[in-house]
Amino acid sequence: QVQLVESGGGSVQSGGSLRLSCTASVDFFIIAVMGWYRQVPGSQRELVADVARDGSSNYADVARDRFTISRDNAKNTVSLEMNSLKPEDTGVYFCNVRGCNSELNYWGSGTLVTVSS
């Protein structure tokens, strides 16, 4: 069984900051990668950033230099610190965890981030 609990979404003005957090409850596999994806209406879900178990991270161009992803392996948590937010960062942010097997791919229910100009 896998349960992902997300928190930290909300509304902020342009230039502001938000921190998203996700805690994963997993009892049958070791999480290889934890990440955050974003989806806006009419568009596909897209990667914002992810981080491997060894701490190596991967950022989308839109997130690089403004967002920082981090994880705590012992607690199975992943956080996304978002700074200098822009209206185009608005969307639903989904937590994602993956195991070494591609079939082990799970999503949170999403948290809404709204950035106003």
Rosetta blueprint (number, residue, H / E / L):
1 Q L
2 V E
3 Q E
4 L E
5 V E
6 E E
7 S E
8 G L
9 G L
10 G E
11 S E
12 V E
13 Q E
14 S L
15 G L
16 G L
17 S L
18 L E
19 R E
20 L E
21 S E
22 C E
23 T E
24 A E
25 S E
26 V E
27 D L
28 F L
29 F L
30 I L
31 I L
32 A L
33 V E
34 M E
35 G E
36 W E
37 Y E
38 R E
39 Q E
40 V L
41 P L
42 G L
43 S L
44 Q L
45 R L
46 E E
47 L E
48 V E
49 A E
50 D E
51 V E
52 A E
53 R L
54 D L
55 G L
56 S L
57 S E
58 N E
59 Y E
60 A L
61 D L
62 V L
63 A L
64 R L
65 D L
66 R L
67 F E
68 T E
69 I E
70 S E
71 R E
72 D E
73 N L
74 A L
75 K L
76 N L
77 T E
78 V E
79 S E
80 L E
81 E E
82 M E
83 N L
84 S L
85 L L
86 K L
87 P H
88 E H
89 D H
90 T L
91 G E
92 V E
93 Y E
94 F E
95 C E
96 N E
97 V E
98 R E
99 G L
100 C L
101 N L
102 S L
103 E L
104 L L
105 N E
106 Y E
107 W E
108 G L
109 S L
110 G L
111 T E
112 L E
113 V E
114 T E
115 V E
116 S E
117 S L
